[in-house]
């Protein structure tokens, strides 16, 4: 323990309050994550390049867009045509319904007309001769130089139409007292169930009609009906 002995100096120890140098190495999990991202991106690029759909050029993209626009226009045109066809169909349906309703109404009116005709036919006095074609009524009136007439012809049977002619023979006297007869122009007759012939005929000046003989002839000139009516003054 003398003067020449080795001195025992205490080794320096850092203070607990002095910060120590820390290692700044990258965490292992972060490295794994980055490697995974790189591998994933590379895999996507590889799959897209080798197995994915081919990329379009600018010209191909423009052509595809043009075809898409054309397809949209066609679809819009077809939609418009479909709407028009639907509207026309609905209009046709309305027209068809109206036509059906009108047809039903016409049939009802026809049935009523046939019933009224049957009643009318039974009420009108029959032709005394009892023929199928009959003169059921006649009305005649005279004026100076003129003769007005109305003749009702009826057909009892419901068969085919009768076609023939109606002839009126006007009987009367002239101013000098001489009797005479004037035959008017024949009138065509197309008789289903009934027909009314009416009109005004001219007679000679000074001739006064007093009776009219009505005759109905068929195309073979066979008389089918005949009656005589007096003329009103």
C-alpha positions as CSV (number, residue, x, y, z in Angstrom):
1,X,0.0,0.0,0.0
2,X,2.9,2.2,-0.6
3,X,3.4,5.1,-2.8
4,X,4.7,2.9,-5.7
5,X,1.8,0.5,-5.6
6,X,-0.6,0.3,-8.7
7,X,-3.4,2.6,-8.1
8,X,-6.8,1.0,-8.5
9,X,-8.9,3.5,-10.6
10,X,-12.6,2.7,-10.9
11,X,-13.8,2.0,-14.4
12,X,-16.1,4.6,-16.0
13,X,-19.7,3.6,-16.1
14,X,-22.3,5.5,-18.0
15,X,-25.0,7.2,-16.1
16,X,-28.3,5.6,-16.1
17,X,-29.7,9.0,-17.3
18,X,-27.5,9.1,-20.4
19,X,-29.2,7.8,-23.5
20,X,-27.6,4.9,-25.3
21,X,-27.3,4.4,-29.0
22,X,-30.1,2.1,-30.4
23,X,-30.0,-0.1,-33.5
24,X,-32.0,1.4,-36.4
25,X,-32.6,-1.9,-38.4
26,X,-35.9,-2.4,-40.4
27,X,-38.4,-4.5,-38.6
28,X,-38.8,-8.0,-40.0
29,X,-42.6,-7.7,-40.5
30,X,-42.2,-4.6,-42.6
31,X,-39.7,-6.3,-44.9
32,X,-42.0,-9.3,-45.3
33,X,-44.9,-6.9,-46.2
34,X,-42.9,-5.0,-48.8
35,X,-41.7,-8.3,-50.4
36,X,-45.3,-9.5,-50.5
37,X,-46.5,-6.3,-52.2
38,X,-43.8,-6.5,-54.8
39,X,-44.5,-10.2,-55.5
40,X,-48.2,-9.5,-55.7
41,X,-47.8,-6.6,-58.1
42,X,-45.5,-8.6,-60.3
43,X,-47.9,-11.5,-60.3
44,X,-50.8,-9.3,-61.4
45,X,-48.7,-7.9,-64.2
46,X,-47.6,-11.3,-65.2
47,X,-51.1,-12.7,-65.3
48,X,-52.4,-9.7,-67.2
49,X,-49.7,-9.9,-69.8
50,X,-49.9,-13.6,-70.4
51,X,-53.5,-14.7,-69.6
52,X,-55.6,-11.5,-69.4
53,X,-57.5,-9.9,-72.3
54,X,-55.2,-8.1,-74.8
55,X,-55.0,-4.3,-74.5
56,X,-56.7,-2.3,-77.2
57,X,-54.9,0.3,-79.2
58,X,-56.2,3.8,-79.5
59,X,-57.7,3.1,-82.9
60,X,-59.4,-0.1,-81.7
61,X,-60.8,1.7,-78.7
62,X,-62.2,4.5,-80.9
63,X,-63.8,1.8,-83.2
64,X,-65.2,0.0,-80.2
65,X,-66.7,3.3,-78.9
66,X,-68.2,4.0,-82.3
67,X,-69.8,0.6,-82.5
68,X,-71.1,1.0,-78.9
69,X,-72.7,4.4,-79.9
70,X,-74.2,2.8,-83.0
71,X,-75.7,0.0,-80.9
72,X,-77.2,2.5,-78.5
73,X,-78.8,4.4,-81.4
74,X,-80.2,1.2,-82.8
75,X,-81.6,0.2,-79.4
76,X,-83.2,3.7,-79.0
77,X,-84.7,3.4,-82.5
78,X,-86.1,-0.1,-81.8
79,X,-87.5,1.2,-78.5
80,X,-89.2,4.0,-80.3
81,X,-90.6,1.6,-82.9
82,X,-91.8,-0.7,-80.1
83,X,-93.6,2.3,-78.4
84,X,-95.2,3.2,-81.7
85,X,-96.3,-0.3,-82.3
86,X,-97.7,-0.6,-78.8
87,X,-99.6,2.7,-79.3
88,X,-101.0,1.5,-82.6
89,X,-102.0,-1.8,-81.1
90,X,-103.9,0.0,-78.3
91,X,-105.5,2.2,-80.9
92,X,-106.5,-0.8,-82.9
93,X,-107.9,-2.5,-79.8
94,X,-110.0,0.6,-79.1
95,X,-111.2,0.7,-82.7
96,X,-112.0,-3.0,-82.6
97,X,-114.0,-2.6,-79.4
98,X,-115.9,0.4,-80.9
99,X,-116.6,-1.6,-84.0
100,X,-117.8,-4.6,-81.9
101,X,-120.1,-2.3,-79.9
102,X,-121.5,-0.7,-83.1
103,X,-122.0,-4.1,-84.7
104,X,-123.9,-5.2,-81.6
105,X,-126.0,-2.1,-81.7
106,X,-126.7,-2.5,-85.4
107,X,-127.8,-6.1,-84.9
108,X,-130.1,-5.0,-82.1
109,X,-131.6,-2.2,-84.3
110,X,-131.9,-4.7,-87.3
111,X,-133.8,-7.1,-85.1
112,X,-136.1,-4.3,-83.8
113,X,-136.6,-3.1,-87.4
114,X,-137.6,-6.7,-88.5
115,X,-140.0,-6.8,-85.6
116,X,-141.5,-3.4,-86.5
117,X,-141.7,-4.5,-90.1
118,X,-143.6,-7.6,-89.1
119,X,-146.0,-5.6,-87.1
120,X,-146.3,-3.0,-89.9
121,X,-146.9,-5.7,-92.5
122,X,-149.7,-7.2,-90.4
123,X,-151.3,-3.8,-89.9
124,X,-151.3,-2.8,-93.5
125,X,-154.3,-4.2,-95.4
126,X,-153.4,-7.1,-97.6
127,X,-153.7,-7.1,-101.4
128,X,-157.2,-8.5,-102.1
129,X,-155.7,-10.8,-104.8
130,X,-153.6,-12.6,-102.2
131,X,-150.5,-12.8,-104.3
132,X,-146.9,-13.0,-102.9
133,X,-146.2,-9.6,-104.5
134,X,-148.9,-7.3,-103.4
135,X,-149.9,-3.6,-103.7
136,X,-150.6,-2.8,-100.1
137,X,-151.3,0.9,-100.4
138,X,-151.5,3.7,-102.9
139,X,-152.0,7.5,-102.6
140,X,-152.5,9.8,-105.6
141,X,-153.2,13.6,-105.8
142,X,-153.5,15.9,-108.8
143,X,-152.5,19.4,-109.6
144,X,-152.7,21.3,-112.9
145,X,-150.5,19.3,-115.3
146,X,-149.1,17.1,-112.5
147,X,-149.8,13.9,-110.7
148,X,-148.1,13.0,-107.4
149,X,-148.1,9.3,-106.3
150,X,-147.0,7.0,-103.5
151,X,-147.2,3.2,-103.9
152,X,-146.3,0.6,-101.2
153,X,-145.3,-2.8,-102.5
154,X,-144.7,-5.7,-100.2
155,X,-143.4,-9.2,-100.6
156,X,-144.8,-11.8,-98.2
157,X,-142.1,-14.5,-98.6
158,X,-138.6,-14.1,-97.3
159,X,-136.9,-15.7,-100.2
160,X,-134.8,-14.0,-102.9
161,X,-135.3,-10.5,-104.0
162,X,-137.9,-9.8,-106.6
163,X,-136.8,-7.6,-109.5
164,X,-139.3,-6.3,-112.0
165,X,-141.1,-3.1,-113.0
166,X,-143.9,-1.0,-111.7
167,X,-146.3,0.5,-114.2
168,X,-148.9,3.2,-113.6
169,X,-151.7,3.8,-116.1
170,X,-153.5,7.1,-115.4
171,X,-157.2,7.2,-116.4
172,X,-159.0,10.5,-116.7
173,X,-160.9,12.9,-118.9
174,X,-159.9,15.7,-121.2
175,X,-161.3,19.2,-121.1
176,X,-163.7,18.3,-124.0
177,X,-165.1,15.4,-121.9
178,X,-163.3,12.7,-123.8
179,X,-162.0,9.8,-121.6
180,X,-158.4,8.8,-122.0
181,X,-155.6,6.9,-120.4
182,X,-151.9,7.8,-120.1
183,X,-149.2,5.2,-119.3
184,X,-146.3,6.6,-117.3
185,X,-142.7,5.5,-117.7
186,X,-142.0,2.1,-116.0
187,X,-140.3,2.2,-112.6
188,X,-137.7,-0.4,-111.7
189,X,-138.5,-2.5,-108.7
190,X,-136.1,-4.4,-106.4
191,X,-138.2,-5.8,-103.7
192,X,-136.8,-7.6,-100.6
193,X,-139.6,-7.2,-98.2
194,X,-141.1,-3.9,-99.1
195,X,-140.5,-0.8,-101.4
196,X,-142.1,2.6,-101.6
197,X,-142.3,4.2,-105.1
198,X,-143.1,7.9,-105.0
199,X,-142.7,10.9,-107.2
200,X,-144.5,13.4,-109.4
201,X,-145.3,12.8,-113.1
202,X,-146.4,15.3,-115.7
203,X,-149.7,14.9,-117.5
204,X,-151.0,16.6,-120.6
205,X,-152.5,20.0,-120.3
206,X,-156.3,19.9,-119.9
207,X,-156.2,16.3,-118.8
208,X,-157.8,15.5,-115.3
209,X,-156.7,12.2,-113.8
210,X,-159.4,10.4,-111.7
211,X,-158.0,6.9,-111.3
212,X,-154.7,5.0,-111.5
213,X,-154.2,1.3,-112.3
214,X,-151.1,-0.2,-110.7
215,X,-149.4,-3.2,-112.2
216,X,-146.3,-5.1,-111.2
217,X,-144.5,-7.2,-113.9
218,X,-141.6,-9.7,-113.6
219,X,-138.7,-9.7,-116.1
220,X,-140.7,-12.2,-118.3
221,X,-143.6,-9.6,-118.5
222,X,-145.8,-11.7,-116.3
223,X,-148.2,-9.7,-114.1
224,X,-147.5,-10.3,-110.4
225,X,-149.9,-7.7,-108.9
226,X,-152.6,-5.2,-109.9
227,X,-154.8,-2.7,-108.1
228,X,-156.9,0.3,-108.9
229,X,-156.9,3.5,-106.9
230,X,-158.8,6.8,-107.2
231,X,-157.1,10.2,-107.4
232,X,-157.8,12.8,-104.9
233,X,-158.6,16.3,-106.1
